[in-house]
Amino acid sequence: MGIGSGIALFVIGAILAFALNVQVDWIDLDMVGYLLMGAGALIFLISLILFTRRRSARGAVDPVDGGLE
């Protein structure tokens, strides 16, 4: 699940929380929307941290010179 998945979950949650005016007896759509927005933000932040960590790790490794001295 990457950055796009986090954004998608956040958008779906915002639609459920703020744009829908439907009342369902067996589920609270506002709470589901808030939970999806929180999960989307968390996934987005974790993906962003892992992406920057992976990117900095590639630049820090020195190439092997093949044994030539």
N, C-alpha and C positions, 0 to 999 in steps of 0.2 A: 504494500500500500504506500503510494508515494504522495508527493505534494498535490497532485491532481485529485487523488481520492479524498484527501483532507478538505480541499476546497469544495468538492462535490458534496460531502457530508455536511459541511457548514451551510452551503446554499440550500440544501434540502431541509435542514433543520430550521433555517430562517423562514423558509416558505411555510413550513408547518406552524411555526410559532407566531408569525406576524401577518401572513397573507391569507390564511384559511380562516373562515368564520363558520366552521362546521362543528357542531356539538355531537359527540358520540358518547353513549352511556358507558361503554365498557373500556374506554381508554381516554386519557387526557392528552390531546394532540399538542397542546402548548408545552407540556412537560417533555414529551417525546422530542419536540423540536429543540428545546433547550439542551437536552441530552445529546442530540445529534450535533448541535453547534459546538458543544464542549468537546465531544469526541473528534470532530473535524479539526478544531483548533489544536488539540493535542497531537493528532496525527500529523498535521502540517508542521508543527514545531519540531517534533521528533525527526521527521523526514528532513527538514532543513538542517538540523544539527548533524545528523548522520551524513548528509551530503557534503557539508563543509568540512567535517572531520575526514571523510574519505578523500576529498579534494586536497587537503593540506598534507595528508599522509603520502600521497603520490609525489609531491614536490620535495619532501624531506628525505627520500631514499636516494642514496648516492649510487650511481651506476657502477657495476663491477667492471674493472679494467681488463679482465681476461687473463690475469696472471702475469702480465708483462711488467718487469721491474726496471 
